[in-house]
Amino acid sequence: MIHISAVGYEHQGVHDKAKALAEQLNFVVDKDAALCLYVTEDRLSLKIPGFSPIFAEFSPAFWSKRKAEGKKQGLVRACKPSAGLKIIDATAGWGRDSAILASFNAEVLMLERNPIMGALLYDGLSRLNETERHQLHLNFQAEDAYSFLKSLDVQNYPDVIYIDPMHPERSKSALVKKDMQALQQIIGPDYDALELIQLAITRVKQRVVVKWPQKTKSLLPANAAIEGKTVRFDIYFPKIKEY
């Protein structure tokens, strides 16, 4: 894992913005830090040596291509997003799966406990204009998913809970995309994934969907699964289905 504790910035015009973010995260301001959250005129990005700057993206230009792949893709087949369906993405990461689900008119709430990823997600959403916000029913809360779900009242249970844990055995060779390599280096493995899945099953109306490496045994025996080439989507149904 890597430890980020600085906020860098592009020029003096965005210094105050960088300073405010640093105070929020209890980081230091270092204009030219090689490893940092990096503030520019346009966006907040993650700056890691050996990587191009990486940022959260929710614009139609990003999600429309994946939406065009239609309902055949495993994520969509497993979660079945539709207008009015309430989905909690309990481990939002870069928020890309959330954006795909929201593009099918589902109402998606992203949860992310890592403060660095939280800042990047918040920035990504803040760059959407009003029209784009109406197109994408996507919200974010910087919270630990287990604590959030534990405190939910029955009337607020979502229809679907989606969980994409960071698997302890994932290697760089398995994580082809650099953004996913960076994500693993920042947040590390989700060793509490089993406990989260078990709780989620008791806090959902329709189904819990867990994204997991195709060749790896499930943390918990699933009721159903959507198989893919490198990943699969394990599906769990709650015992009580009437709310």
NUVOZA-249696 format. One record per residue (C-alpha): residue number from 1; residue in three letters; x, y, z. Coordinates in steps of 0.02 Angstrom, whole numbers, plus 50000, padded with zeros to 5 digits. Layout:
atom i = NUM, aa = Ala, c1 = X, c2 = Y, c3 = Z
...
// end
This chain:
atom i = 1, aa = Met, c1 = 50000, c2 = 50000, c3 = 50000
atom i = 2, aa = Ile, c1 = 50051, c2 = 50180, c3 = 49976
atom i = 3, aa = His, c1 = 50022, c2 = 50322, c3 = 50098
atom i = 4, aa = Ile, c1 = 49964, c2 = 50489, c3 = 50030
atom i = 5, aa = Ser, c1 = 49970, c2 = 50638, c3 = 50148
atom i = 6, aa = Ala, c1 = 49994, c2 = 50789, c3 = 50033
atom i = 7, aa = Val, c1 = 49891, c2 = 50901, c3 = 49920
atom i = 8, aa = Gly, c1 = 49983, c2 = 50973, c3 = 49771
atom i = 9, aa = Tyr, c1 = 49921, c2 = 51108, c3 = 49655
atom i = 10, aa = Glu, c1 = 49946, c2 = 51174, c3 = 49479
atom i = 11, aa = His, c1 = 49968, c2 = 51361, c3 = 49509
atom i = 12, aa = Gln, c1 = 49942, c2 = 51496, c3 = 49639
atom i = 13, aa = Gly, c1 = 49764, c2 = 51528, c3 = 49578
atom i = 14, aa = Val, c1 = 49707, c2 = 51362, c3 = 49652
atom i = 15, aa = His, c1 = 49813, c2 = 51371, c3 = 49810
atom i = 16, aa = Asp, c1 = 49666, c2 = 51414, c3 = 49923
atom i = 17, aa = Lys, c1 = 49566, c2 = 51267, c3 = 49856
atom i = 18, aa = Ala, c1 = 49714, c2 = 51152, c3 = 49888
atom i = 19, aa = Lys, c1 = 49737, c2 = 51222, c3 = 50063
atom i = 20, aa = Ala, c1 = 49552, c2 = 51195, c3 = 50106
atom i = 21, aa = Leu, c1 = 49560, c2 = 51014, c3 = 50046
atom i = 22, aa = Ala, c1 = 49720, c2 = 50984, c3 = 50144
atom i = 23, aa = Glu, c1 = 49639, c2 = 51050, c3 = 50303
atom i = 24, aa = Gln, c1 = 49487, c2 = 50940, c3 = 50274
atom i = 25, aa = Leu, c1 = 49594, c2 = 50784, c3 = 50256
atom i = 26, aa = Asn, c1 = 49727, c2 = 50835, c3 = 50383
atom i = 27, aa = Phe, c1 = 49858, c2 = 50833, c3 = 50244
atom i = 28, aa = Val, c1 = 50001, c2 = 50952, c3 = 50208
atom i = 29, aa = Val, c1 = 50006, c2 = 51069, c3 = 50058
atom i = 30, aa = Asp, c1 = 50155, c2 = 51033, c3 = 49946
atom i = 31, aa = Lys, c1 = 50142, c2 = 51114, c3 = 49774
atom i = 32, aa = Asp, c1 = 50262, c2 = 50995, c3 = 49688
atom i = 33, aa = Ala, c1 = 50234, c2 = 50833, c3 = 49784
atom i = 34, aa = Ala, c1 = 50263, c2 = 50680, c3 = 49675
atom i = 35, aa = Leu, c1 = 50133, c2 = 50578, c3 = 49772
atom i = 36, aa = Cys, c1 = 49976, c2 = 50677, c3 = 49812
atom i = 37, aa = Leu, c1 = 49800, c2 = 50731, c3 = 49776
atom i = 38, aa = Tyr, c1 = 49828, c2 = 50861, c3 = 49641
atom i = 39, aa = Val, c1 = 49719, c2 = 51015, c3 = 49619
atom i = 40, aa = Thr, c1 = 49707, c2 = 51097, c3 = 49448
atom i = 41, aa = Glu, c1 = 49592, c2 = 51226, c3 = 49372
atom i = 42, aa = Asp, c1 = 49482, c2 = 51089, c3 = 49300
atom i = 43, aa = Arg, c1 = 49482, c2 = 50945, c3 = 49423
atom i = 44, aa = Leu, c1 = 49554, c2 = 50849, c3 = 49568
atom i = 45, aa = Ser, c1 = 49663, c2 = 50702, c3 = 49520
atom i = 46, aa = Leu, c1 = 49773, c2 = 50571, c3 = 49598
atom i = 47, aa = Lys, c1 = 49958, c2 = 50593, c3 = 49562
atom i = 48, aa = Ile, c1 = 50067, c2 = 50438, c3 = 49583
atom i = 49, aa = Pro, c1 = 50242, c2 = 50416, c3 = 49509
atom i = 50, aa = Gly, c1 = 50234, c2 = 50304, c3 = 49356
atom i = 51, aa = Phe, c1 = 50050, c2 = 50343, c3 = 49322
atom i = 52, aa = Ser, c1 = 49961, c2 = 50476, c3 = 49224
atom i = 53, aa = Pro, c1 = 49849, c2 = 50583, c3 = 49337
atom i = 54, aa = Ile, c1 = 49690, c2 = 50485, c3 = 49374
atom i = 55, aa = Phe, c1 = 49521, c2 = 50562, c3 = 49417
atom i = 56, aa = Ala, c1 = 49340, c2 = 50513, c3 = 49443
atom i = 57, aa = Glu, c1 = 49234, c2 = 50536, c3 = 49287
atom i = 58, aa = Phe, c1 = 49045, c2 = 50537, c3 = 49275
atom i = 59, aa = Ser, c1 = 49014, c2 = 50633, c3 = 49113
atom i = 60, aa = Pro, c1 = 48900, c2 = 50560, c3 = 48978
atom i = 61, aa = Ala, c1 = 49055, c2 = 50541, c3 = 48868
atom i = 62, aa = Phe, c1 = 49118, c2 = 50413, c3 = 48994
atom i = 63, aa = Trp, c1 = 48964, c2 = 50310, c3 = 49036
atom i = 64, aa = Ser, c1 = 48870, c2 = 50316, c3 = 48870
atom i = 65, aa = Lys, c1 = 48991, c2 = 50194, c3 = 48787
atom i = 66, aa = Arg, c1 = 48967, c2 = 50065, c3 = 48924
atom i = 67, aa = Lys, c1 = 48779, c2 = 50093, c3 = 48924
atom i = 68, aa = Ala, c1 = 48779, c2 = 50061, c3 = 48736
atom i = 69, aa = Glu, c1 = 48842, c2 = 49885, c3 = 48772
atom i = 70, aa = Gly, c1 = 48667, c2 = 49859, c3 = 48839
atom i = 71, aa = Lys, c1 = 48594, c2 = 49736, c3 = 48960
atom i = 72, aa = Lys, c1 = 48705, c2 = 49592, c3 = 48905
atom i = 73, aa = Gln, c1 = 48849, c2 = 49647, c3 = 49017
atom i = 74, aa = Gly, c1 = 48866, c2 = 49551, c3 = 49180
atom i = 75, aa = Leu, c1 = 48849, c2 = 49701, c3 = 49295
atom i = 76, aa = Val, c1 = 48682, c2 = 49749, c3 = 49218
atom i = 77, aa = Arg, c1 = 48617, c2 = 49570, c3 = 49209
atom i = 78, aa = Ala, c1 = 48656, c2 = 49545, c3 = 49393
atom i = 79, aa = Cys, c1 = 48591, c2 = 49710, c3 = 49463
atom i = 80, aa = Lys, c1 = 48447, c2 = 49737, c3 = 49339
atom i = 81, aa = Pro, c1 = 48449, c2 = 49929, c3 = 49351
atom i = 82, aa = Ser, c1 = 48289, c2 = 50017, c3 = 49299
atom i = 83, aa = Ala, c1 = 48197, c2 = 50180, c3 = 49330
atom i = 84, aa = Gly, c1 = 48164, c2 = 50207, c3 = 49515
atom i = 85, aa = Leu, c1 = 48265, c2 = 50056, c3 = 49574
atom i = 86, aa = Lys, c1 = 48367, c2 = 50105, c3 = 49727
atom i = 87, aa = Ile, c1 = 48545, c2 = 50037, c3 = 49728
atom i = 88, aa = Ile, c1 = 48683, c2 = 50060, c3 = 49856
atom i = 89, aa = Asp, c1 = 48860, c2 = 50037, c3 = 49791
atom i = 90, aa = Ala, c1 = 48942, c2 = 49993, c3 = 49956
atom i = 91, aa = Thr, c1 = 49122, c2 = 49999, c3 = 49893
atom i = 92, aa = Ala, c1 = 49117, c2 = 50136, c3 = 49763
atom i = 93, aa = Gly, c1 = 49303, c2 = 50151, c3 = 49720
atom i = 94, aa = Trp, c1 = 49314, c2 = 50257, c3 = 49562
atom i = 95, aa = Gly, c1 = 49123, c2 = 50252, c3 = 49547
atom i = 96, aa = Arg, c1 = 49124, c2 = 50181, c3 = 49371
atom i = 97, aa = Asp, c1 = 49007, c2 = 50036, c3 = 49401
atom i = 98, aa = Ser, c1 = 48892, c2 = 50157, c3 = 49493
atom i = 99, aa = Ala, c1 = 48887, c2 = 50271, c3 = 49341
atom i = 100, aa = Ile, c1 = 48841, c2 = 50126, c3 = 49228
atom i = 101, aa = Leu, c1 = 48699, c2 = 50073, c3 = 49343
atom i = 102, aa = Ala, c1 = 48636, c2 = 50252, c3 = 49358
atom i = 103, aa = Ser, c1 = 48640, c2 = 50272, c3 = 49169
atom i = 104, aa = Phe, c1 = 48498, c2 = 50145, c3 = 49162
atom i = 105, aa = Asn, c1 = 48396, c2 = 50266, c3 = 49269
atom i = 106, aa = Ala, c1 = 48423, c2 = 50178, c3 = 49435
atom i = 107, aa = Glu, c1 = 48447, c2 = 50288, c3 = 49589
atom i = 108, aa = Val, c1 = 48622, c2 = 50248, c3 = 49649
atom i = 109, aa = Leu, c1 = 48704, c2 = 50297, c3 = 49814
atom i = 110, aa = Met, c1 = 48892, c2 = 50275, c3 = 49818
atom i = 111, aa = Leu, c1 = 48975, c2 = 50240, c3 = 49985
atom i = 112, aa = Glu, c1 = 49164, c2 = 50252, c3 = 50006
atom i = 113, aa = Arg, c1 = 49257, c2 = 50249, c3 = 50171
atom i = 114, aa = Asn, c1 = 49429, c2 = 50297, c3 = 50104
atom i = 115, aa = Pro, c1 = 49444, c2 = 50487, c3 = 50120
atom i = 116, aa = Ile, c1 = 49557, c2 = 50505, c3 = 49968
atom i = 117, aa = Met, c1 = 49438, c2 = 50412, c3 = 49855
atom i = 118, aa = Gly, c1 = 49295, c2 = 50508, c3 = 49935
atom i = 119, aa = Ala, c1 = 49373, c2 = 50674, c3 = 49887
atom i = 120, aa = Leu, c1 = 49398, c2 = 50614, c3 = 49708
atom i = 121, aa = Leu, c1 = 49218, c2 = 50551, c3 = 49694
atom i = 122, aa = Tyr, c1 = 49149, c2 = 50714, c3 = 49764
atom i = 123, aa = Asp, c1 = 49251, c2 = 50812, c3 = 49638
atom i = 124, aa = Gly, c1 = 49192, c2 = 50702, c3 = 49495
atom i = 125, aa = Leu, c1 = 49010, c2 = 50734, c3 = 49539
atom i = 126, aa = Ser, c1 = 49040, c2 = 50920, c3 = 49564
atom i = 127, aa = Arg, c1 = 49100, c2 = 50938, c3 = 49384
atom i = 128, aa = Leu, c1 = 48933, c2 = 50883, c3 = 49313
atom i = 129, aa = Asn, c1 = 48822, c2 = 51020, c3 = 49248
atom i = 130, aa = Glu, c1 = 48636, c2 = 51029, c3 = 49289
atom i = 131, aa = Thr, c1 = 48582, c2 = 50935, c3 = 49133
atom i = 132, aa = Glu, c1 = 48706, c2 = 50796, c3 = 49167
atom i = 133, aa = Arg, c1 = 48648, c2 = 50781, c3 = 49348
atom i = 134, aa = His, c1 = 48470, c2 = 50755, c3 = 49287
atom i = 135, aa = Gln, c1 = 48531, c2 = 50618, c3 = 49171
atom i = 136, aa = Leu, c1 = 48620, c2 = 50525, c3 = 49309
atom i = 137, aa = His, c1 = 48533, c2 = 50491, c3 = 49476
atom i = 138, aa = Leu, c1 = 48697, c2 = 50471, c3 = 49568
atom i = 139, aa = Asn, c1 = 48740, c2 = 50526, c3 = 49745
atom i = 140, aa = Phe, c1 = 48887, c2 = 50501, c3 = 49861
atom i = 141, aa = Gln, c1 = 48916, c2 = 50487, c3 = 50048
atom i = 142, aa = Ala, c1 = 49086, c2 = 50472, c3 = 50129
atom i = 143, aa = Glu, c1 = 49043, c2 = 50332, c3 = 50249
atom i = 144, aa = Asp, c1 = 49094, c2 = 50158, c3 = 50298
atom i = 145, aa = Ala, c1 = 48968, c2 = 50042, c3 = 50216
atom i = 146, aa = Tyr, c1 = 48953, c2 = 49924, c3 = 50364
atom i = 147, aa = Ser, c1 = 48910, c2 = 50065, c3 = 50485
atom i = 148, aa = Phe, c1 = 48791, c2 = 50144, c3 = 50359
atom i = 149, aa = Leu, c1 = 48695, c2 = 49982, c3 = 50325
atom i = 150, aa = Lys, c1 = 48692, c2 = 49937, c3 = 50510
atom i = 151, aa = Ser, c1 = 48600, c2 = 50099, c3 = 50549
atom i = 152, aa = Leu, c1 = 48472, c2 = 50088, c3 = 50407
atom i = 153, aa = Asp, c1 = 48288, c2 = 50084, c3 = 50453
atom i = 154, aa = Val, c1 = 48184, c2 = 49952, c3 = 50366
atom i = 155, aa = Gln, c1 = 48090, c2 = 50081, c3 = 50262
atom i = 156, aa = Asn, c1 = 48257, c2 = 50141, c3 = 50192
atom i = 157, aa = Tyr, c1 = 48324, c2 = 49973, c3 = 50136
atom i = 158, aa = Pro, c1 = 48381, c2 = 49983, c3 = 49954
atom i = 159, aa = Asp, c1 = 48319, c2 = 49865, c3 = 49820
atom i = 160, aa = Val, c1 = 48497, c2 = 49811, c3 = 49777
atom i = 161, aa = Ile, c1 = 48664, c2 = 49820, c3 = 49866
atom i = 162, aa = Tyr, c1 = 48816, c2 = 49806, c3 = 49753
atom i = 163, aa = Ile, c1 = 48985, c2 = 49759, c3 = 49827
atom i = 164, aa = Asp, c1 = 49150, c2 = 49753, c3 = 49734
atom i = 165, aa = Pro, c1 = 49279, c2 = 49710, c3 = 49868
atom i = 166, aa = Met, c1 = 49464, c2 = 49729, c3 = 49839
atom i = 167, aa = His, c1 = 49522, c2 = 49548, c3 = 49838
atom i = 168, aa = Pro, c1 = 49678, c2 = 49512, c3 = 49945
atom i = 169, aa = Glu, c1 = 49756, c2 = 49402, c3 = 49811
atom i = 170, aa = Arg, c1 = 49735, c2 = 49521, c3 = 49664
atom i = 171, aa = Ser, c1 = 49904, c2 = 49555, c3 = 49585
atom i = 172, aa = Lys, c1 = 49960, c2 = 49692, c3 = 49466
atom i = 173, aa = Ser, c1 = 49959, c2 = 49567, c3 = 49324
atom i = 174, aa = Ala, c1 = 49775, c2 = 49533, c3 = 49357
atom i = 175, aa = Leu, c1 = 49733, c2 = 49717, c3 = 49371
atom i = 176, aa = Val, c1 = 49765, c2 = 49772, c3 = 49193
atom i = 177, aa = Lys, c1 = 49703, c2 = 49949, c3 = 49209
atom i = 178, aa = Lys, c1 = 49816, c2 = 50071, c3 = 49298
atom i = 179, aa = Asp, c1 = 49671, c2 = 50154, c3 = 49387
atom i = 180, aa = Met, c1 = 49632, c2 = 49989, c3 = 49472
atom i = 181, aa = Gln, c1 = 49814, c2 = 49963, c3 = 49518
atom i = 182, aa = Ala, c1 = 49813, c2 = 50135, c3 = 49597
atom i = 183, aa = Leu, c1 = 49652, c2 = 50097, c3 = 49689
atom i = 184, aa = Gln, c1 = 49726, c2 = 49939, c3 = 49765
atom i = 185, aa = Gln, c1 = 49882, c2 = 50032, c3 = 49818
atom i = 186, aa = Ile, c1 = 49777, c2 = 50164, c3 = 49907
atom i = 187, aa = Ile, c1 = 49643, c2 = 50062, c3 = 49996
atom i = 188, aa = Gly, c1 = 49723, c2 = 49890, c3 = 50010
atom i = 189, aa = Pro, c1 = 49623, c2 = 49728, c3 = 50028
atom i = 190, aa = Asp, c1 = 49447, c2 = 49730, c3 = 50102
atom i = 191, aa = Tyr, c1 = 49476, c2 = 49600, c3 = 50237
atom i = 192, aa = Asp, c1 = 49304, c2 = 49634, c3 = 50310
atom i = 193, aa = Ala, c1 = 49212, c2 = 49594, c3 = 50147
atom i = 194, aa = Leu, c1 = 49128, c2 = 49437, c3 = 50216
atom i = 195, aa = Glu, c1 = 49053, c2 = 49532, c3 = 50362
atom i = 196, aa = Leu, c1 = 48990, c2 = 49667, c3 = 50244
atom i = 197, aa = Ile, c1 = 48908, c2 = 49539, c3 = 50129
atom i = 198, aa = Gln, c1 = 48824, c2 = 49451, c3 = 50275
atom i = 199, aa = Leu, c1 = 48755, c2 = 49615, c3 = 50341
atom i = 200, aa = Ala, c1 = 48700, c2 = 49673, c3 = 50169
atom i = 201, aa = Ile, c1 = 48591, c2 = 49519, c3 = 50146
atom i = 202, aa = Thr, c1 = 48492, c2 = 49575, c3 = 50299
atom i = 203, aa = Arg, c1 = 48475, c2 = 49755, c3 = 50238
atom i = 204, aa = Val, c1 = 48411, c2 = 49735, c3 = 50061
atom i = 205, aa = Lys, c1 = 48243, c2 = 49710, c3 = 49977
atom i = 206, aa = Gln, c1 = 48285, c2 = 49615, c3 = 49818
atom i = 207, aa = Arg, c1 = 48466, c2 = 49559, c3 = 49804
atom i = 208, aa = Val, c1 = 48648, c2 = 49583, c3 = 49850
atom i = 209, aa = Val, c1 = 48770, c2 = 49573, c3 = 49704
atom i = 210, aa = Val, c1 = 48955, c2 = 49541, c3 = 49736
atom i = 211, aa = Lys, c1 = 49087, c2 = 49561, c3 = 49600
atom i = 212, aa = Trp, c1 = 49223, c2 = 49431, c3 = 49623
atom i = 213, aa = Pro, c1 = 49368, c2 = 49354, c3 = 49523
atom i = 214, aa = Gln, c1 = 49300, c2 = 49217, c3 = 49411
atom i = 215, aa = Lys, c1 = 49420, c2 = 49081, c3 = 49468
atom i = 216, aa = Thr, c1 = 49411, c2 = 49122, c3 = 49654
atom i = 217, aa = Lys, c1 = 49294, c2 = 49036, c3 = 49776
atom i = 218, aa = Ser, c1 = 49153, c2 = 49144, c3 = 49844
atom i = 219, aa = Leu, c1 = 49170, c2 = 49213, c3 = 50020
atom i = 220, aa = Leu, c1 = 48993, c2 = 49151, c3 = 50048
atom i = 221, aa = Pro, c1 = 48897, c2 = 49021, c3 = 49945
atom i = 222, aa = Ala, c1 = 48790, c2 = 49118, c3 = 49821
atom i = 223, aa = Asn, c1 = 48608, c2 = 49088, c3 = 49770
atom i = 224, aa = Ala, c1 = 48650, c2 = 49125, c3 = 49589
atom i = 225, aa = Ala, c1 = 48792, c2 = 49193, c3 = 49483
atom i = 226, aa = Ile, c1 = 48822, c2 = 49283, c3 = 49318
atom i = 227, aa = Glu, c1 = 48982, c2 = 49214, c3 = 49244
atom i = 228, aa = Gly, c1 = 49107, c2 = 49318, c3 = 49145
atom i = 229, aa = Lys, c1 = 49281, c2 = 49292, c3 = 49072
atom i = 230, aa = Thr, c1 = 49381, c2 = 49364, c3 = 49216
atom i = 231, aa = Val, c1 = 49249, c2 = 49408, c3 = 49346
atom i = 232, aa = Arg, c1 = 49080, c2 = 49344, c3 = 49400
atom i = 233, aa = Phe, c1 = 48936, c2 = 49423, c3 = 49493
atom i = 234, aa = Asp, c1 = 48877, c2 = 49320, c3 = 49642
atom i = 235, aa = Ile, c1 = 48695, c2 = 49352, c3 = 49689
atom i = 236, aa = Tyr, c1 = 48619, c2 = 49334, c3 = 49861
atom i = 237, aa = Phe, c1 = 48434, c2 = 49347, c3 = 49900
atom i = 238, aa = Pro, c1 = 48365, c2 = 49404, c3 = 50068
atom i = 239, aa = Lys, c1 = 48263, c2 = 49279, c3 = 50168
atom i = 240, aa = Ile, c1 = 48123, c2 = 49404, c3 = 50196
atom i = 241, aa = Lys, c1 = 48061, c2 = 49488, c3 = 50037
atom i = 242, aa = Glu, c1 = 47912, c2 = 49587, c3 = 50097
atom i = 243, aa = Tyr, c1 = 47937, c2 = 49767, c3 = 50156
// end
